[in-house]
Amino acid sequence: MSRQDAITQAVAAAEPLQQTNSVVDLHTMQDAVQHALNLGATLQDIAAARTPHPAPLKPLAA
């Protein structure tokens, strides 16, 4: 998998989390982001790949 593919997967993994606030979706996103970082991406690369100004994530319920 290329770095760009990993960035795309990390961005895609964030979308369900915005809707569900699910811990499973959170872990999926964390894994995807970590994989992209391991391939040399930066958090700025991932943020830049997201569509224009996404809504902030809702806080998880305690």
N, C-alpha and C positions, 0 to 999 in steps of 0.2 A: 504494500500500500504506500502510495506517495504521501508526502507531507500535506499537499493540497487536498487529497482525498480524506486524510485524517481530519483536517480542518473542517471540511464539508460535513463529515460525520458528527463532529463535535457541535457544530451549529445546528444540525438536524436534531440532535439529541436534546438540545435545550428547548425546542418547541413544545413537546408534550409536557415538560415540566412546568411551563408557564400556565398550562391549562389545569393540571391535576394536583400540583404540589405533592406528588407521590414520592415516597422515599425510594421506591424502585426506580422511578424516572431520574431522581437525583443521582443515584449510584450509576445508572447508565450514562448520564451526562458526565459524571466525574471520570469514569473509565475512558470515555471518548476523548475528553480534554487531556487526560494524562497521556493517552496514546499519541495525540497530536504533539504534545510537549516533548515526549520522548523522541519524536521524529524531527525535532528542531523548530517547531512552531513556537510562537510566543502568544501570550494571552491577547496582545494587541492584534496579532494576525487573526485570531479567532473572532475577536470583537469586530474587526473590520469586515469580516466575511458575513456577518449577520446583516439582514436587510435593514433598511434605514430606521434608525432609532427605535429598536424594539422596546416594548413595554418592560419596565423593571419586573423582576421576579417577585412574587408575593412571598412574604415571610412564611416559613413552615409553622404550623400550629405546634405549640409545646406540649 
